[in-house]
Amino acid sequence: MKAETNERSSYSNLIYTALIISAVAIALTFPEPFTKIGDFPLKKLIVPLLQIIMLGMGTTMSIKDFEGVIKQPRAVFVGVSCHFLIMPLLGFTLANVFKFPPEIAAGVVLIGCSPSGLASNVMCFIAKANVPLSITVTTLSTLLAPFLMPALMTLLAGQFIEISFLKMMVEIMEIVILPVIIGLALNRIFHKSAVILNRIMPLISMAGIVLIVAIITAAGRDSLLTVGWTLALCVLIHNLTGFTLGYWSARIFGMDEQSCRTVAIEVGLQNGGLASGIAVQMGKVATVGLAPALFGPIMNTTGSLLATYWSQHPPKEVLDTEATPIKSVSSQDI
């Protein structure tokens, strides 16, 4: 049954990745349908779509998502710290090494300062990693985003473009925290109906992210055609180095293999949708929004490959658990 679920999740994730790559290719070839409908610019849909996605995240959350803080505080601290230290510093370093124009460089830093990607929990499940730790790190990094993203952007991206700490903080609160709180409330009030929401919202979120990527790609088509391959290489290095440094940082702290895999995935996967929303609010979606738009398809491709590879090489803890004999069930256990 577990193998069936694992295979289904892996298959769904590959479909999601293929849809994002297709969206980029179509939007580059035929940008007009993703630019505006009549006089309505489609980039205005990005923030509402993100709010719907974050609302969906809220409906799937509960107090249990924070149990990891109590059960494995050191692992949670390492995961969140590595995420907000490694990726922002990598983004800043790469932006300077590649010498991009200021607004595109700021986009590289922006994706690095974003919280964990929403697909990380599924990736960790496929990779036979520590899923409870993944859920806790994703949740905490998302809730910390309104404070840490503006601070890191001011510190690291301030040399490229002007950053307003307070304005960015309010915007992230509107995009992330408010919808999540409403989602949590809906989950609490309509608990039975939340099961249906949990089935529908992932599909809506998937469709929303694919549309967001297409809109940003179409909006930034001219810039992409100029720096596209170089920016794609930069984003790929950012992503792969994040996986590598995340894994080995966890190793240095003496964490088990499952948790090391989790930290690697949590560090390497970013919430590109949120970064795109911030770029829209800044009025620079066609430049600052390019790195987040490219990061989505790249991280989903590399993340899927890594998770699939790890699923075929289970950690020792999982093998030991699977080898443990299951006790017979007596009538008293029923």
C-alpha positions as CSV (number, residue, x, y, z in Angstrom):
1,M,0.0,0.0,0.0
2,K,2.9,2.4,0.9
3,A,4.6,1.6,-2.3
4,E,1.4,2.3,-4.2
5,T,1.0,5.7,-2.5
6,N,4.7,6.5,-3.1
7,E,4.4,5.7,-6.8
8,R,1.2,7.8,-7.1
9,S,2.9,10.8,-5.4
10,S,5.9,10.4,-7.6
11,Y,3.7,10.2,-10.8
12,S,1.7,13.3,-9.7
13,N,4.9,15.2,-9.1
14,L,6.3,14.4,-12.5
15,I,3.0,15.5,-14.1
16,Y,3.2,18.8,-12.2
17,T,6.8,19.3,-13.3
18,A,5.9,18.6,-16.9
19,L,3.0,21.1,-16.8
20,I,5.3,23.8,-15.5
21,I,8.0,23.2,-18.1
22,S,5.2,23.2,-20.8
23,A,3.9,26.5,-19.4
24,V,7.3,28.1,-19.8
25,A,7.7,26.8,-23.3
26,I,4.3,27.9,-24.5
27,A,4.5,31.3,-22.8
28,L,7.9,31.9,-24.5
29,T,6.5,30.9,-27.9
30,F,3.0,32.5,-27.6
31,P,3.3,35.3,-24.9
32,E,0.1,37.2,-25.9
33,P,-2.5,35.0,-24.4
34,F,-0.7,35.1,-21.0
35,T,-0.1,38.9,-21.1
36,K,-3.6,40.3,-21.0
37,I,-7.3,39.6,-21.9
38,G,-8.8,42.6,-23.5
39,D,-7.6,45.5,-21.4
40,F,-7.0,43.4,-18.3
41,P,-3.3,42.6,-17.5
42,L,-3.1,39.0,-16.3
43,K,-0.2,39.8,-14.0
44,K,-2.9,41.3,-11.7
45,L,-4.1,37.7,-11.1
46,I,-0.8,36.6,-9.5
47,V,-1.4,37.9,-6.0
48,P,-5.0,36.6,-5.7
49,L,-3.9,33.2,-7.0
50,L,-1.1,33.1,-4.4
51,Q,-3.6,34.0,-1.7
52,I,-5.9,31.1,-2.8
53,I,-2.9,28.8,-2.7
54,M,-1.9,29.9,0.8
55,L,-5.5,29.6,1.9
56,G,-5.4,26.0,0.7
57,M,-2.2,25.5,2.7
58,G,-4.0,26.8,5.8
59,T,-6.9,24.4,5.4
60,T,-4.4,21.5,5.5
61,M,-2.6,22.8,8.6
62,S,-3.3,22.0,12.3
63,I,-1.6,22.2,15.6
64,K,0.0,18.8,14.9
65,D,2.3,20.6,12.3
66,F,4.1,22.2,15.2
67,E,4.7,19.0,17.2
68,G,8.1,18.6,15.6
69,V,9.2,21.7,17.5
70,I,8.6,19.9,20.7
71,K,9.7,16.4,19.6
72,Q,12.8,17.3,17.7
73,P,13.7,21.0,18.4
74,R,17.3,20.7,17.3
75,A,16.4,19.2,13.9
76,V,13.8,22.0,13.3
77,F,16.2,24.7,14.3
78,V,18.9,23.3,12.0
79,G,16.4,23.0,9.1
80,V,15.0,26.5,9.4
81,S,18.4,28.1,10.1
82,C,20.1,26.3,7.1
83,H,17.3,27.4,4.8
84,F,17.5,31.1,5.7
85,L,21.3,31.2,5.8
86,I,22.4,29.0,2.9
87,M,20.0,30.1,0.1
88,P,20.1,33.9,0.6
89,L,23.9,33.9,0.8
90,L,24.1,31.7,-2.2
91,G,21.7,33.9,-4.1
92,F,23.7,37.0,-3.2
93,T,27.0,35.3,-4.2
94,L,25.7,34.1,-7.6
95,A,24.0,37.4,-8.4
96,N,27.5,39.1,-8.0
97,V,29.4,36.3,-9.8
98,F,27.1,36.4,-12.9
99,K,27.0,40.2,-12.9
100,F,23.3,40.4,-13.9
101,P,21.5,43.7,-14.4
102,P,20.5,45.1,-11.0
103,E,16.8,44.1,-11.1
104,I,17.5,40.5,-12.4
105,A,20.2,40.2,-9.7
106,A,17.7,41.2,-7.1
107,G,15.4,38.5,-8.3
108,V,18.1,35.9,-7.7
109,V,18.5,37.1,-4.2
110,L,14.7,37.2,-3.7
111,I,14.2,33.6,-4.6
112,G,17.1,32.7,-2.2
113,C,15.3,34.6,0.7
114,S,12.0,32.9,0.2
115,P,10.6,30.2,2.5
116,S,10.5,26.5,1.8
117,G,8.7,25.3,-1.3
118,L,5.2,23.9,-0.9
119,A,6.2,20.7,-2.8
120,S,8.9,19.9,-0.3
121,N,6.6,17.7,1.9
122,V,5.7,15.5,-1.1
123,M,9.3,15.3,-2.2
124,C,10.3,14.2,1.3
125,F,7.7,11.5,1.3
126,I,8.9,10.1,-2.0
127,A,12.5,10.3,-0.8
128,K,11.7,8.3,2.4
129,A,12.9,11.3,4.4
130,N,11.6,12.7,7.7
131,V,8.1,13.9,6.7
132,P,7.0,15.3,10.1
133,L,10.2,17.4,10.2
134,S,9.6,18.6,6.6
135,I,6.1,19.7,7.5
136,T,7.3,21.6,10.6
137,V,10.2,23.3,8.8
138,T,7.9,24.3,5.8
139,T,5.3,25.7,8.2
140,L,7.8,27.6,10.4
141,S,9.7,29.1,7.4
142,T,6.5,30.2,5.8
143,L,5.3,31.9,9.1
144,L,8.7,33.5,9.6
145,A,8.8,34.8,6.0
146,P,7.1,38.2,6.7
147,F,10.0,39.1,9.0
148,L,13.0,37.3,7.6
149,M,12.4,38.0,3.9
150,P,12.3,41.8,4.1
151,A,15.3,41.8,6.5
152,L,17.4,39.6,4.2
153,M,16.3,41.5,1.1
154,T,17.3,44.8,2.7
155,L,20.6,43.4,3.7
156,L,21.5,41.5,0.6
157,A,19.5,43.0,-2.3
158,G,19.7,46.6,-1.2
159,Q,22.8,47.1,-3.3
160,F,20.9,46.2,-6.5
161,I,17.5,48.0,-6.0
162,E,15.7,50.0,-3.3
163,I,13.9,47.8,-0.8
164,S,11.2,49.0,1.6
165,F,11.3,46.7,4.7
166,L,7.9,47.7,6.1
167,K,6.2,47.6,2.7
168,M,7.5,44.2,1.9
169,M,6.6,42.9,5.4
170,V,3.0,44.1,5.0
171,E,2.7,42.6,1.5
172,I,4.0,39.2,2.7
173,M,1.5,39.3,5.6
174,E,-1.3,39.9,3.1
175,I,-0.1,37.2,0.7
176,V,0.8,34.5,3.3
177,I,-0.3,35.1,6.9
178,L,-3.9,36.3,6.4
179,P,-4.9,33.5,3.9
180,V,-3.2,30.9,6.1
181,I,-5.1,32.2,9.2
182,I,-8.4,32.1,7.3
183,G,-7.6,28.6,6.1
184,L,-6.8,27.4,9.6
185,A,-10.2,28.9,10.8
186,L,-12.0,27.2,8.0
187,N,-10.4,23.9,8.9
188,R,-11.4,24.4,12.5
189,I,-15.0,25.4,11.8
190,F,-15.8,23.1,8.9
191,H,-13.7,20.2,10.0
192,K,-15.7,17.5,8.1
193,S,-15.8,19.5,4.9
194,A,-12.0,20.2,5.2
195,V,-11.4,16.6,4.0
196,I,-13.0,17.6,0.7
197,L,-11.0,20.8,0.6
198,N,-7.8,18.9,1.2
199,R,-8.5,16.9,-2.0
200,I,-9.5,19.9,-4.1
201,M,-7.0,22.5,-3.0
202,P,-3.8,20.7,-4.2
203,L,-5.2,20.6,-7.7
204,I,-6.2,24.3,-7.5
205,S,-2.7,25.1,-6.2
206,M,-1.1,23.2,-9.0
207,A,-3.1,24.9,-11.6
208,G,-2.5,28.3,-10.0
209,I,1.3,27.9,-9.9
210,V,1.4,26.7,-13.5
211,L,-0.6,29.8,-14.6
212,I,1.6,32.1,-12.5
213,V,4.7,30.7,-14.1
214,A,3.2,31.2,-17.6
215,I,2.2,34.8,-16.8
216,I,5.6,35.8,-15.5
217,T,7.4,34.0,-18.4
218,A,5.3,35.9,-20.9
219,A,5.8,39.3,-19.1
220,G,9.5,38.8,-18.9
221,R,10.0,37.2,-22.4
222,D,12.3,39.9,-23.8
223,S,14.6,39.8,-20.7
224,L,14.5,36.0,-20.7
225,L,15.6,35.9,-24.4
226,T,18.6,38.1,-23.4
227,V,19.8,36.5,-20.2
228,G,17.7,33.3,-20.3
229,W,20.4,30.6,-20.5
230,T,22.8,32.3,-18.2
231,L,20.0,32.9,-15.6
232,A,18.8,29.3,-16.0
233,L,22.4,28.1,-15.3
234,C,22.6,30.4,-12.3
235,V,19.3,29.1,-10.9
236,L,20.3,25.5,-11.5
237,I,23.6,26.1,-9.6
238,H,21.6,27.8,-6.8
239,N,19.2,24.9,-6.5
240,L,21.8,22.0,-6.7
241,T,24.2,23.8,-4.3
242,G,21.3,24.3,-1.9
243,F,20.6,20.5,-1.9
244,T,24.2,19.7,-1.3
245,L,25.0,22.2,1.4
246,G,21.7,21.4,3.2
247,Y,22.5,17.7,3.3
248,W,26.1,18.1,4.5
249,S,25.2,20.8,7.0
250,A,22.7,18.4,8.6
251,R,25.5,15.7,8.6
252,I,27.9,18.1,10.4
253,F,25.2,18.5,13.1
254,G,25.1,14.7,13.5
255,M,21.5,14.2,12.2
256,D,20.3,10.8,10.9
257,E,20.1,10.1,7.2
258,Q,16.3,10.7,7.0
259,S,16.6,14.1,8.6
260,C,19.7,14.9,6.4
261,R,17.6,14.2,3.3
262,T,14.8,16.4,4.7
263,V,17.1,19.4,5.4
264,A,18.6,19.0,1.9
265,I,15.1,19.1,0.3
266,E,13.9,21.9,2.5
267,V,16.9,24.1,1.7
268,G,16.9,23.4,-2.0
269,L,13.2,24.0,-2.7
270,Q,12.0,27.6,-2.5
271,N,8.5,29.1,-2.6
272,G,8.8,30.6,-6.1
273,G,5.2,31.6,-6.1
274,L,5.6,33.9,-3.1
275,A,8.8,35.4,-4.6
276,S,6.8,36.1,-7.8
277,G,4.0,37.8,-5.8
278,I,6.6,40.1,-4.2
279,A,8.0,40.9,-7.6
280,V,4.5,41.8,-8.8
281,Q,3.9,44.1,-5.8
282,M,7.3,45.8,-6.5
283,G,6.1,46.4,-10.0
284,K,9.0,44.5,-11.4
285,V,7.6,41.2,-12.4
286,A,9.3,41.2,-15.9
287,T,12.8,41.5,-14.3
288,V,12.8,40.7,-10.5
289,G,10.2,38.0,-11.2
290,L,12.3,36.1,-13.8
291,A,14.6,34.1,-11.4
292,P,11.5,32.9,-9.3
293,A,9.7,31.9,-12.6
294,L,12.7,29.8,-13.7
295,F,13.4,28.4,-10.3
296,G,10.0,26.6,-10.3
297,P,10.5,24.2,-13.2
298,I,14.1,23.7,-12.4
299,M,13.7,22.8,-8.8
300,N,10.7,20.5,-9.5
301,T,12.8,18.6,-12.1
302,T,15.9,18.3,-9.9
303,G,13.8,17.7,-6.8
304,S,11.8,14.9,-8.5
305,L,15.0,13.2,-9.7
306,L,16.7,13.4,-6.3
307,A,13.6,12.2,-4.5
308,T,13.2,9.3,-6.9
309,Y,16.8,8.3,-6.5
310,W,16.6,8.4,-2.7
311,S,13.3,6.4,-2.8
312,Q,15.3,3.6,-4.5
313,H,18.0,3.8,-1.8
314,P,16.1,3.8,1.5
315,P,18.0,5.0,4.6
316,K,19.1,2.4,7.2
317,E,16.4,3.6,9.6
318,V,13.6,2.8,7.1
319,L,15.2,-0.6,6.3
320,D,15.4,-1.4,10.0
321,T,11.8,-0.4,10.6
322,E,10.6,-2.5,7.6
323,A,12.6,-5.5,8.9
324,T,11.0,-5.3,12.4
325,P,8.6,-8.2,12.8
326,I,4.9,-7.1,13.1
327,K,3.3,-8.6,16.2
328,S,0.2,-10.7,15.7
329,V,-3.1,-9.0,16.3
330,S,-5.1,-10.6,19.1
331,S,-8.8,-10.0,19.8
332,Q,-7.8,-7.7,22.7
333,D,-6.2,-5.3,20.2
334,I,-9.4,-4.8,18.2
